[in-house]
Amino acid sequence: MIHEVDETLKGLLGGGALTGSGIEVSLEAPTRDWAARRNAPVVNAYLYDIREDVALRQRGHVAVREGRDGHDVVVRRRRPPRWFRLSYLVTAWTKTPQDEHRLLSAVLATLLPRELLAPDELPLSLRALGLFVPLTVAGAQVESRSLAEIWSALGGELKPSLDLAVTVPFPAFPEYDAGPPVTEGATVRLGGLDGAPALPEGRSHRPHQVAAARAARASRQEPVRRPDAR
């Protein structure tokens, strides 16, 4: 799932304000060695943090529906997806700071209107969930590590950067097959009156049916004999 989000984000950054510019979008770690090898303008999006957004965690089960015979039928049930926040460090690499700032401005112009990614923009594994994915750029940093610590770990000098967070659902397994759909409504039957056969609710026996039921019951009963009877 993570690598598919990488490719989606790479295509998103390469479009918008950067369409037709020929600017490369890289997902590699911007280490000192990487920076020394580059020989053309680059926009780098480095995934530096992955953690679950526990505020979005749900319990229970989600119904999976399919269209059958013109009806929307529940065919499976599965656990709700778990949401993970993928944090990217977006930087621009050129020969002059002014050009880097222009690239960062182009990235902002591309990302700011995109607060949500629609399902049809997501990879197949996420598209099937039918969920919108929130995207936040240059927001308040919620990770425990500071940007200075990240740059120190990369072995480079601190550069202007945009913090890009994509909160994506990760499908939860397993799935459970649902039982066959109910095609008939519930039926309530009441006991017969004086031995008459039971009828569905809302219907009543006619007088001659009740009389016939009483006569049939009387014919089946044996007379009670008194002890002194001969």
RATASUL-V47718 format. One record per residue. N is the residue number from 1. RES is the residue in one letter. SS is DSSP state (helix for helix, strand for strand, loop for the rest). PHI is phi as a letter, one per 40 degrees, with the letter a starting at -180 (999 if undefined). D_CENTER is the distance of its C-alpha to the mean C-alpha in Angstrom with 1 decimal. Layout:
n:res:ss:phi:d_center
N:RES:SS:PHI:D_CENTER
N:RES:SS:PHI:D_CENTER
//
This chain:
n:res:ss:phi:d_center
1:M:loop:999:13.0
2:I:helix:c:15.2
3:H:helix:c:17.9
4:E:helix:c:15.8
5:V:helix:c:14.8
6:D:helix:d:18.5
7:E:helix:c:19.5
8:T:helix:c:17.3
9:L:helix:c:18.8
10:K:helix:c:22.2
11:G:helix:c:22.2
12:L:helix:c:21.2
13:L:helix:c:24.0
14:G:helix:c:26.4
15:G:loop:c:26.0
16:G:helix:g:26.7
17:A:helix:c:29.9
18:L:helix:c:30.5
19:T:loop:c:30.5
20:G:loop:g:33.7
21:S:loop:c:34.9
22:G:loop:g:34.7
23:I:loop:c:33.2
24:E:strand:c:31.5
25:V:strand:b:28.2
26:S:strand:b:28.2
27:L:loop:b:25.7
28:E:loop:c:28.5
29:A:loop:c:29.6
30:P:loop:c:32.2
31:T:loop:c:35.0
32:R:helix:c:38.7
33:D:helix:c:39.3
34:W:helix:c:36.4
35:A:helix:c:37.8
36:A:helix:c:41.3
37:R:helix:c:40.3
38:R:loop:c:38.7
39:N:loop:b:41.1
40:A:loop:a:39.1
41:P:loop:d:36.8
42:V:strand:b:33.3
43:V:strand:b:30.1
44:N:strand:b:28.5
45:A:strand:b:24.9
46:Y:strand:b:25.1
47:L:strand:c:22.1
48:Y:strand:b:23.8
49:D:strand:a:21.2
50:I:strand:b:18.0
51:R:strand:a:16.9
52:E:strand:c:14.1
53:D:loop:c:13.5
54:V:helix:c:14.4
55:A:helix:c:14.4
56:L:helix:c:10.6
57:R:loop:c:10.8
58:Q:loop:b:10.4
59:R:loop:b:12.6
60:G:loop:g:13.2
61:H:strand:b:11.5
62:V:strand:b:9.1
63:A:strand:c:11.3
64:V:strand:b:11.1
65:R:strand:b:13.6
66:E:strand:b:16.2
67:G:strand:c:19.2
68:R:strand:b:22.5
69:D:loop:f:25.9
70:G:loop:g:24.7
71:H:strand:b:22.4
72:D:strand:c:18.7
73:V:strand:b:18.7
74:V:strand:c:16.4
75:V:strand:b:16.9
76:R:strand:a:14.6
77:R:strand:b:12.8
78:R:strand:a:10.6
79:R:strand:c:9.7
80:P:loop:c:6.6
81:P:loop:c:5.3
82:R:strand:c:8.0
83:W:strand:c:8.4
84:F:strand:b:11.5
85:R:strand:c:14.0
86:L:strand:b:16.0
87:S:strand:b:19.4
88:Y:strand:b:21.7
89:L:strand:c:25.4
90:V:strand:b:26.5
91:T:strand:b:30.2
92:A:strand:b:32.8
93:W:strand:b:35.7
94:T:loop:b:38.9
95:K:loop:c:42.6
96:T:loop:b:42.9
97:P:helix:c:40.9
98:Q:helix:c:41.2
99:D:helix:c:39.4
100:E:helix:c:36.7
101:H:helix:c:36.3
102:R:helix:c:36.2
103:L:helix:c:33.3
104:L:helix:c:31.3
105:S:helix:c:32.0
106:A:helix:c:30.8
107:V:helix:c:27.5
108:L:helix:c:27.1
109:A:helix:c:28.0
110:T:helix:c:25.2
111:L:helix:c:22.4
112:L:loop:d:23.3
113:P:loop:c:22.5
114:R:loop:b:19.0
115:E:loop:c:17.1
116:L:strand:b:13.8
117:L:strand:b:12.9
118:A:loop:c:12.0
119:P:helix:d:9.9
120:D:helix:c:13.4
121:E:helix:c:14.4
122:L:loop:c:12.0
123:P:loop:c:13.0
124:L:helix:d:12.6
125:S:helix:c:10.5
126:L:helix:c:7.6
127:R:helix:c:8.9
128:A:loop:c:8.4
129:L:loop:c:4.6
130:G:loop:g:6.4
131:L:loop:b:5.0
132:F:loop:c:8.1
133:V:strand:b:9.1
134:P:strand:c:12.1
135:L:strand:b:15.3
136:T:strand:b:18.3
137:V:strand:b:21.8
138:A:loop:f:25.0
139:G:loop:c:23.6
140:A:loop:c:24.9
141:Q:loop:c:24.6
142:V:loop:b:22.9
143:E:loop:c:23.6
144:S:loop:c:26.7
145:R:loop:c:28.4
146:S:loop:c:30.3
147:L:helix:c:30.7
148:A:helix:c:34.3
149:E:helix:c:33.3
150:I:helix:c:30.9
151:W:helix:c:33.7
152:S:helix:c:36.2
153:A:helix:c:34.1
154:L:helix:c:34.0
155:G:loop:g:37.7
156:G:loop:b:37.8
157:E:loop:c:38.9
158:L:loop:c:36.8
159:K:loop:b:35.6
160:P:loop:c:34.0
161:S:loop:a:30.2
162:L:strand:b:26.9
163:D:strand:c:24.1
164:L:strand:b:20.8
165:A:strand:b:17.6
166:V:strand:b:14.2
167:T:strand:b:11.2
168:V:strand:b:8.5
169:P:strand:c:5.6
170:F:strand:b:7.6
171:P:loop:d:7.1
172:A:loop:c:9.3
173:F:loop:b:12.3
174:P:loop:c:14.4
175:E:strand:b:13.6
176:Y:strand:b:16.3
177:D:strand:c:18.3
178:A:loop:c:18.8
179:G:loop:c:22.4
180:P:loop:c:24.2
181:P:loop:c:23.6
182:V:loop:c:26.4
183:T:loop:b:28.6
184:E:loop:b:31.4
185:G:loop:c:31.9
186:A:loop:c:33.5
187:T:loop:b:37.3
188:V:loop:b:39.6
189:R:strand:b:43.2
190:L:loop:b:46.1
191:G:loop:c:49.2
192:G:loop:c:52.2
193:L:helix:c:55.0
194:D:helix:f:58.3
195:G:helix:g:57.1
196:A:loop:c:55.8
197:P:loop:c:52.8
198:A:loop:c:49.4
199:L:loop:b:47.9
200:P:strand:d:44.4
201:E:loop:c:43.7
202:G:loop:g:45.3
203:R:loop:b:48.4
204:S:loop:b:51.8
205:H:loop:c:54.8
206:R:loop:c:57.9
207:P:helix:d:61.2
208:H:helix:c:62.8
209:Q:helix:c:59.8
210:V:helix:c:60.2
211:A:helix:c:63.9
212:A:helix:c:63.6
213:A:helix:c:61.1
214:R:helix:c:63.6
215:A:helix:c:66.5
216:A:helix:c:64.7
217:R:helix:c:63.8
218:A:helix:c:67.5
219:S:helix:c:68.8
220:R:helix:c:66.8
221:Q:loop:c:68.1
222:E:loop:c:71.4
223:P:loop:c:74.2
224:V:loop:c:74.6
225:R:loop:c:78.1
226:R:loop:c:80.2
227:P:loop:d:81.8
228:D:loop:c:85.4
229:A:loop:c:84.7
230:R:loop:b:86.9
//
